[in-house]
Amino acid sequence: MTFFWKKQPSIANRMSGFIFGSILILAVFVILANQLINQKFTSIDQKMEQKMQEKTDMQNVSEQFQQTVIAFRAYVVLDNRDKLADYQKEQATMDEMFKEMNATLASDPSKKEKAALSAKLLTQWQQYTVLMQDSAKAKQVNTQTAAGEKAITEKRTAIYNQMIKDLNTLTGIYSKEVDDVLAEKKTFDRGIILIPIIMLIGSAATGWLLIGYMRKWVLAPVLKIEETVRRIAGGEYLFLDELKREDELGRLQQGINTMTTALTQRRDDLEQTYKELLYQRDMLEAQNEEIIAQQDEQHETLEKLTERENELETLSSYLGKLSGYTDLPVFLENALPALLDATRQDAAIVVRHDPDAGGYHIIYSIGYPQNQYPRLERELYGPASRVFAEKRPISTRRTLSLGEQGLHSGYMSAVDQYFPLLNDKQEAMGFLLLTTYGTDIRDEKQQRVAHGLIKQFSLAFYAQLINEERKKQAIALSNLHAEVLQEKHAISVQRNLITSILESTREGILLCNQRGEVAFASQQMRMNFGREDMVGKQLLELCRQLDIMLSRESGTLCEVIGTLLSEETDFVNERFMLRKESEAPRHFELYARPVTLEQAGMDKGFLFVIRDRTEEEKIDELKNEFVSIVSHELRTPLATILGFMEILLNRDVHADKQKKYMQTIFKEANRLSTLINDFLDLQRMESGRQVYHFAPVDLRLVVEEVAEQWNGKQSHAIHLELPDGPAYVYADHDRLTQVLHNLVSNALKYSPAAECIDIRLRRGEGQLLLEIQDYGLGIPADSIDKLFTKFFRVDNSDRRQIGGTGLGLAIVKEILDVHKGKITFRPGPEKGSIFTIELKEYIPRSIGGKILILEDDDSLARLMYETIEKLELPIILMKSAEEASMALESEQGQPLLCIVDIQLEGAQSGWDFIAKLNRHPDYHPTPVIVTTVLEPPVGYHETEKAKYVKKPFAVEWLLQVVMHLLKQNQPKPHLVFPFQDETAITMSLMEQGIHVADLKVKEDIIEVDVKKVDEPD
């Protein structure tokens, strides 16, 4: 298939072809002109570059010739061999340059004139060179005469001048050639200026032709068409003359003519249509009037529907608020406002009959002034009473009270409607009072709807009351369930507690029924029988297994228990001893009696209690041994004392013997006193009545004091190894001394054949270790575990001869336990014993920048601490004046304030600390609060009219005094006392060596300023 395409002629195509042809011709002209210009420029530039290079070379030859001549003349004048070398070098360069120039010009036939001059110059140079060489040789051999030299010089000068003339001529030729090239370039440059002018003229001619073409073929037809279109737009129906063109204008002319034809036809159609529309308009106006009437009717219907929709929405909202509540108040808060909206009422009251309270409760009201009605009515009158009796709605009109008339007093009367609230038995539970202020304008239909809504409210109210009752019942059931669970838990806890108590007692407890079957056995009982599966077993069967290991004087355990089970007796109390293989004998005591256990499901049972008396037997044995020992120890010194006293009383004894007897009596009396004191000390320690006075104690000094007292006794020497400087522990000085005396005494007694004992004191990791080593009898390994037991003594012949009660080490152990220390024993390397005491080393605490509370009563100290703690200041508690004094001596800073009690632990009192503080050169201004009640001054006696009253202080008073003393930039008193007799305070201070400088009595305190030690009176 063959496709033929013929491009339609158009104005755009014609214009494009015309413009394209004009531009193409102009472009070809420009390209050709540019190419010719570029070639000409290149040719001129190359010629110019060549001529300039030739001129430069010629100038270089001329300059080189001058330099060569100058070098030769310098040599001739200076007669210097260096100048000769320069001349020879320049000559060689000149030879080369002339030869090169001559060869270059000879090779170019167009340069004959320049070649002839160049050949001439070369010949002249060669002649000139020969003359210069001759002059140089003559100069070297110094054989030339003045006339000869002059002749050579004249020849050289003539040749030189001629060469200069020829060089200038040749240079001029080159310069003329350069000038010719420059003139040619200028001429060409002037010709180039005409090319743009020619191009401009060509462009203008092209544009003029294009404009003329457009005027004739485009603008004139367009203007004609535009005029025709404008007239057609004005309402005329015109046709254009046919242009007989196939381009756009031809087609546009055809289109306009076609459009004019169509418009004419359309005009005719519109006229016909207009006539039809006029008829239709008349018909539509009639229909429109009918539609407007229908719209008015529909609008009225829509308003009724909207009103009904709002009513239904209100009813739906109201019905939705009648359910879904768990609390009656919440139900009323939501339902009553919705009811008022639905029934178009203004106020409502719900009254409920409460038979238990004997009256009628107003449980909710809305819309009435506050306090309009009382919350409880004992009796109802009028419509309220009738509504209960008649059980139907009752309506009344009344005059409004002042409180109900409102801000504008717009209403004067109100309509009250009483509605009974009935239960499922149609009994009145209460009533609903609805009030309308002004006139009730509701029609009969609205009133019927309102009655229906109120009936719905009555049903919902009854349902809510039922829910409330069920809720109360649920709460009661929940409380009852909680009580049952609590009771069950209490029973479980009680059962577990009883079981724990029974399991934790040292006595074994067993319960069996009337048939002798075990119902309960405690852990201790199971251990005694050596069985875990006792429950459900026959008790007599279990006892037969124990009878094999029992040791009783009469009868077996089964026989004794059998008498109880057979009701031959109602109480059993037996003691027996149980012997097991590879174990020490154990002593037991059995208690048994019948019990009634109805709660356990048994009419009658038997309770058995087995108590382990092994430790009691051991204690009884030790007591018996102690009584024996004490009797022996008491009798021995008493017998000695009585014997010697009898001799002194009944005989005349020489004075020397009398003194010896008295010394023996004194020694034995001391021995007896020590024995009694040890026994009393141990009794006080065990009962907790032993009083300890703790304070920092230098253990080093205590060791030295004890060693000094015992050194040399019984022919023993005491060797000490002590650290440098003090070694403090926080302890009771007297009790610690007692410990050392007991240990040193034992070391001396049990090493009779030794010559010395060693006492070593050393420091450990925060501990002080004190070792007492003797070189005596030592302690057997089987006695070490009982070493610190009361009344224990090693039982052998060597030690039986040594007196003692066995209380010394027990007392040591008790004292060290109170001090939170410990004592250990180990045998000596060869013989003897080593006792080691371990106590925590005391490091003095810093009181710098802190409030010091010096009080030995823990409760009172804690109370003061918690009171002053509100100030958010650092506080430190101490119990003894010795500890506080050490803190002062450590020089770790001045305390902020001191609260001091007078009676303290340790040997020193609060006065001692106050005196030291007053004597301190830096810390004496520190204020002190005395928190103790002073003793009456010396010589003071109470009378009927004058009593010395001790006034305690309050913690708030203490806090105020502390805050007062800690204020900055204010003079502070040294001492502060609770309010009391200022004379007693002054005399008590003077007794302690503290002199009063000033004393101020205030409302509840006494402030005292004291004098410094070196301050004059």
Secondary structure, DSSP 8 states (H G I E B T S, - for coil): ----------HHHHHHHHHHHHHHHHHHHHHHHHHHHHHHHHHHHHHHHHHHHHHHHHHHHHHHHHHHHHHHHHHHHH--HHHHHHHHHHHHHHHHHHHHHHHHHHT-GGGHHHHHHHHHHHHHHHHHHHHHHHHHHHHHHT---HHHHHHHHHHHHHHHHHHHHHHHHHHHHHHHHHHHHHHHHHHHHHHHHHHHHHHHHHHHHHHHHHHHHHIIIIIHHHHHHHHHHHHHHTT-----------SHHHHHHHHHHHHHHHHHHHHHHHHHHHHHHHHHHHHHHHHHHHHHHHHHHHHHHHHHHHHHHHHHHHHHHHHHTTSS-SSHHHHHHHHHHHHHHHHT-SEEEEEEEETTTTEEEEEEEESS-TTSS-SEESS--HHHHHHHHH-S-EEEEEE--GGGSTTTT---EEEEEEEEEE-TTS-EEEEEEEEEES-----HHHHHHHHHHHHHHHHHHHHHHHHHHHHHHHHHHHHHHHHHHHHHHHHHHHHHHHHHHHHHSSSEEEEEETT-BEEEE-HHHHHHHT-S--TTSBHHHHHHHHHTTEE-SSS-HHHHHHHHHTTS-S-EEEEEEE--TTS--EEEEEEEEEEEETTTTEEEEEEEEEEE-HHHHHHHHHHHHHHHHHHHHHHHHHHHHHHHHHHHHHS---HHHHHHHHHHHHHHHHHHHHHHHHHHHHHHHHHT-----EEEEEHHHHHHHHHHHHTTGGG-EEEEE--SS--EEEEEHHHHHHHHHHHHHHHHHT-TT-SEEEEEEEE-SSEEEEEEE--SS---GGGSTTTTSTT----SHHHHTS---S-HHHHHHHHHHHTT-EEEEEE-SSSSEEEEEEEEB------TTSEEEE-S-HHHHHHHHHHHGGG---EEEE-BHHHHHHHHHTT----SEEEE-SS-BSS--HHHHHHHHHH-TTTTT--EEE-S-----TT----SS---------HHHHHHHHHHHT-SSS---SEEEESS-HHHHHHHHHHTT--EEEEEE-SSEEEEEE--TTS--
